[in-house]
Amino acid sequence: MKDKVAFVVIRYGQNMNGGAEQHCRMLAERLVTHYDVEILTTCVKDYVKGTNELPEGEEWIDDILVRRFPVAPIQPELHKEYERNAKVSRRLRKHLYQLGLLKFVASIHPKWTYNAEVEHKYMQSHPLYSPTLVSYVQNYKGKYKAIIPITMVYPPVYYAALYAAEKAILIPTMHYEGSTFRSIQTDVFTRVAYVGFNTTAEEQLAKNIFGNRMSPHGIISVGIEDSVDADWKVTKEKYNLPEEYLLFVGRIDKGKLDHIIQYYLDYKKKYSGSSLKLVLVGGLFSETFRHPDIFYTGFVSETEKYAIIQHAKVFVNPSKFESLSLILLEGMSRGKAMLVNGKCAVLKEHCIKSDGAAFYYKGKRDFISKLNRIESSDELRVEMGRKGREYVAANYNWKIIMDRLKKAIEAI
């Protein structure tokens, strides 16, 4: 009889496009030959609305038992007040981090309780808090060899790691943002069985925040899928796609897109002869910007996504907040020239380690200059593509990734 392993993630299911959801699915599907795998998740389909759209209960998806629990925040009407009051502690810790002192303080005083009560009220009043999911973890954690919470900022994931710390392999997918500095995070990062990071940049960020008293940790990461493309002619016609385009794939919201639309429009003003359009692929979580050179597809299937990636001239990731960027690695694996936000340490690390498979930009002028350089040189794009394929093959091999994860599970 195989041991049971449970992943905890905020959303799970078909047609869920998001880094954490895809990350969870790829790891879970590859563990089923070794363990009985379950997913503990919520009934939420749209993380922005945060409402229970999927049925509560059990569902089987690709030999994996998915248990869905409704979100039901406690005192949601006070959430904004708790959010304001909870900022004090994280600002203090962030200030210590910016002074380069936090890792030394954390090594002496690893667990912080300052303002923790308010931070817990903030988490439990959050629209995505699920008390029944948290109770399930508390009551049934003994059934599982390991529990793997993914993306620490979401309340059910945080509490799963907290209440099953002795058998939790936390995959935090953390980046430099306010929530990372909450006092209550110290309780998790110093108690879980193992912390599995996606990149060395993410791991170093955690070391600088939680010090040398952090739980055992290392890189687990994730591999890149072998993929099949949809028919290009059909896909192109279906979404009315242009011949040459700069591509963004991900959630269409302000946090992910950041400045990219304005940067692109300024690029077109400077290089009016450019035939490069902007194609935005992904679920719409903010208002669209109307312009004849900007194309929105909405949600697409996986095979359609890969076909659209394959025919892009340049691929962009403007996010400042990444712990890995699966979509960047997918683009690299297909030999695409990549342009990314240099304000994100993880994306910058990919650029450097890949020896220039991706370029990073520091601001608008740098973006315009580098996009023009990539667009105007076939030779450069081919060279960047070659380096990208080599980088992904060497660093994101599935056997290496799964051996790391299984080793962490068996160590519990």
N, C-alpha and C positions, 0 to 999 in steps of 0.2 A: 504494500500500500504506500502510495507516494505522500510525502509531507505536503501540507497546505501552505501556500504563500498568498498573501493579499496585498494588492496595490490600493492605495487611497489617492484618488484624484477628483478634482471638482466636477469634471464632466467626462463622460465616456460614451462612445457609440458611433454608429455610422454617420458620416457627413458632419463630423465635428472637426473643424479646422482650427487648430491651435497647437503651439509647440508642446505644451505639457501633455495634451491629449494624445498627440502623435507619439511622443516620447514613451508614454505609458503603454500605449498599444503595441509598439514595436518590441519593447522588452517583455511584456506579458505574453505575447503570442510565441515568443521564442523560448519561454520557460515551460510551456505546457508539456513538453516531452520529459521534463525532469520533475515537475511538481504539479499538484492540483492547484491551479491558479484561479483566484477570484479578484474581482474589482469591487471596491466599496466606493460608491459615488453618490451624487445627488440626482434629483429629478430635474435639474436645471438644464436647459438647452441653450439659452442665450445668457451669457454671463453678465451682460450689461443690464438686461431687464431683471435678472435674478429671480424669476418666478418658476414655479413647479409646472413644467409643460410635459414632462415625461412621466409615465405611470410609475407609482411606487411599487416595489417588489422585486422579483427575480426575473432575469432574462439570460438566455444563453446566446453568446456571440462568439463564433469561431472557437468552440470548445472551452470557452471561459465563462464562468458563472459571474454575472454582473448583478450586484445587489444595489438597488437604488433607494435612497432615503430622501424625504422631503426637506427642503430648507424651511426653517421656522425661527427667525431671529427673535431674541428676547428683548423686549422694550425697543423695537426698531425706531419709535418716535424720538428716542433719546440718542440715537446713533451719532448724529452730527455733534451733539454736545460732548459725548464721550470722545469723539474723534479730536475735537479741539483740546480737551483736557489731557488726552494721551500724548500730545505732541511734546510736552515738556521733557519727558525722559529721553525720548529718541533724539531730541535736539541736543541735549546735554551729551549723550553718547556720541552723536555725530560730530559735535565740536571737538571732543577728545580725539576722535579719529582723525579729523582734519589737522590737529596739532601733532599727530603721530604718537599720541600717548595711550590710546585705548588698548592696544595689544599688551602693553606693559601693565596697565591697571588691571586688565582682564586676567592676566597670569597670576596676579596676587589675589584678586577678588573676582573669581570667575562668574559667580551667579549674582545678578542684580535683582533686587525686589522693589527698588524705587519706582513708585507709580504703577506697580504691577496690577493692583486691583482695578484701576481705571482702564488699563490696557486690556485686561480680560473682559471688562464690560464692553469696551469697544469691539472686541472680536465677537462676543456673543450677541451683540446687537447688529452685527453685520448682515446684510441681506443674504449672504451665502452660508450663514451658520446653520448647521443641521444637528440639533441635539440628539435625534435618534441615531444618526450615524456615529456620533461621539459615544453614545451609550452602548451601541453595539460593539465598538472597539473595546470599551472598558469591560464589558461582560463576556466577550467571546475571544479575546486575544489569545487565550490559552490554546485554542484550536489550531493556531498557525505557527509554523516554524519561524516565519519572518513576516513582518508587515513593512511595506515599502511606501511611505508617503512621498508624493511628488508635488513640488511647488509650495513652499512653506508659508507664503503670504495668505493663503486661503484658510479660514478658520477651521473647517473640518480636517484639513491636512495637518495643520499645526497641532490640534488636540489629539489626533491619532498618534502623532509622534510623541507628544507629551505623555499620554496615558498608556502607551505601549512601548515606552522608551527602551526597555531591556531587550526587546526583539525588533526594534525599528532600524531599518536602513533608510535613512533620510536622504532623498535626492532633492536638495533645496531649490535648485534652479535660481539661485540668488544673484542679484546684481546691486549696484550702488543706488539705493533708493531709501527713502525714509523708513519703511517698514522693516528693513534689515537691522535697524538700530534699536528696535524696541527692547526694553528690559527683559520681557518675558521670553525673548528668543534665546537668552543665555541659559534658561532652564532646559531647553531642548538640545541645544548644540553641545552642552556638557554632559548630557545624560543618555542620548541615544546610543545604540550599539555601534553604529557606523554612520559616517556621513560620506555619501558618494557624489563627487563633483563632476562637472562636465568638462572643465578646462582648468589649466594651471592658474589662469587669471582669476577665475572664480574661487579656487582654493586659496590663493594668496589673499584675496579680499576677506575671506572668512578668518584666516589666520590673523589678519590685522585687526579684526573686530573681536574675536573670541579668545585670542591668545593661545598659549601652549597648553591650556587645560581643556581645549576642545576634545571631543570624543575621537576615537580612532577614525582616520579618514584617508581618502585617496581618490584617484580618478576612476570613475566607472564609465561615464559618458554613454554614447549610443552609436550604433552603426548606421550606414546608409542603405536603403532598400534597393534591391534590383527592381526595375520598374518597366512597365509596358506603356507605350504611348497610344493615345487615341488617334484615330485617323486625322491627319492635319487638315486636309481639305474640308472635312465635315466640321471640325472644331473651329477653324478659322471663319467659316461661313456662319456658324451658329452664334458666335460672339462678335461678328463683324470686326475682326482683328486686322490691323494694318500690316504692311510688309515688313517694316523695320520699326523696332520699338525698344524702349527702355522698360524693363519689367520690375514690378514690385509684386510679391506674393505674401499674403498674410492678412490679418484682421485689418479692415479699412476703418481705422479710428485715429484720432489725433495723436495718441501716444505712440503708435507704430509709425505713422506717416511723418510725424513731426513737421519738418520744413520742406519736404521733397517736392511738393507740387509747385510752391513758389520758386524753388531753386530751378526746377525744370523750365518753368515759364521764363525765367530770367536767362536761362541758357538759350532758349529759342529766340529771345530778343537779340542776343549777341550774335548767335549763329543762325540767322534767318534762313540760310540755305539748307540747313539740316532737315532731313526727312524723318528724323527720329520722333516717334510718338511716345506717349506714356501709357502703358497698360497696367491697370491695378486689378489684381486677382485676389478675391477673398470675400468673406462675409462682410456686409455693410453695417458698421456700428456707428457711423456718423454721416452727416449730410454729404452728398456728392458735390463736386465742384464742376460746374458746367463749362466745357471748353472743347472746341472741335478736335484738338489734338490729344485729348485725354479720354481713355476708354475704360469703362468699368465692366467687369464680367459678372460680378457677384460670385456666389459659391460655384465651384466647378468640381467635377469628379477628379479622382486621383490621376486617372489616365489622361484626362484633358489637361490637368495641371502640368504633367510631364511633357505633353506635346507643346504646350505654350512656352515652357521653359526652354525646350530644345530649339525653338525657332526665335528666341529672343536674341537681339544683338548685344545688349548689355543688361546685366542684372544688378539691381540696387537693393541694399538693406539700410535704410536711414535710421533704424532704431538706436537709441542710446542705451537701451536696457535689454541685454541678452546674457544668458548664461552659457549658450552654445551656438545657436542659430542653425537649426536643421536645414532651413531653406537655403542658407548660404552653402552648406556642404552639399546639398542636392545639386545646386547650380554648378559648383566646382566639379562634382563627379561627372557632369555632362559637358565639361569643357567650356563653361561660360565665363566670360570676363566679368569680374565682380567689382562693384564700387560700394563702399560701406562707410558708415559714420565713425570717424576716428575718435569721437568722444566716448565710445564704448570700448572698454579695455579688452573685452573678449573678442570683438570683431577685429580690433587692431592686432591682437595676438595671432589670429588666423592669417592676417596679411603678412606679418613678419615671418611666422613659422613656415608658411607656404612659399617663401621667397618671391613674393609678388604675384601670386595667383589672383590676389585681390588688391585693389588700391583703397586706401582710406583717405577721406577728405577732412579738413579741419574747419571749413566754413564755406560760405557760398562761392567765393572766388576760386577756392581750391577745387570745389565740386565742379564748377564750370570748366576749369582748366583740364582736370583729369578726365571728365566725361568726353570732352572734345578730343583729347589725346587717344582715348580708347576707341571712340566712334570712327575716327579718321584713319586708323591703322589696322588693316587686316592682319598684318604680321604680328603686331602686339597682341591682338585678341587670340590668335592661335597659340602664341607663347604662353599667355596667361592661362589658357585652357589646358595646355599640356601640364603646367605646374599644378593646376588645381586637381586634375585627375590623379597625379602622383601623390599629392598631399593626402587626399582622402583615402586612397588605397593603402598608404603606409600607416595612417593613424586611426582610421575608423573601420577597421576590419571586424566583422561580427564575432568571429571566434574569440578574439582578444577581449572584446566587450563582455561577452557572455561568461567567459572564464572568470573575469573580475567579479561579476555579479554573483555567480554561483559560489565563488570563494567567500564572499562577504556573507552570503546566506548560511553556508555550512559552518562558518566561524561562530555563529550564535548558539 
